[in-house]
């Protein structure tokens, strides 16, 4: 992936784990979004975004995650967010998106859901 946002992508038969690092902002979100779409059709998969090393997110970054969430639901997939730091989590709480996204403390918790 571009911009170094996805430091590791692990795919298996039932989930895609995307471990991210850096800032998900208006500068990095468009290329990141395109890269996610380039992963192809992943019907019936569980997309797990590990945000443990995301230091900052703005509205463009949130918009990217919302779009991927909507697309995943449309093709029968699920999406979870895990490992948010306090600052990133507050963005989701302020916008009430913590009620919209399944958010977990760990990757294992998300995979077990």
Secondary structure, 3 states (H helix, E strand, C coil): CHHHCEEEEEECCCEEEEEEEEEECCCCHHHHHHHHHHCCCCCCCEEEEEEEEEEEECHHHHHHHHHHHHHHHHCCCEEEEECCCHHHHHHHHHCCCCCCCEEECCHHHHHHC
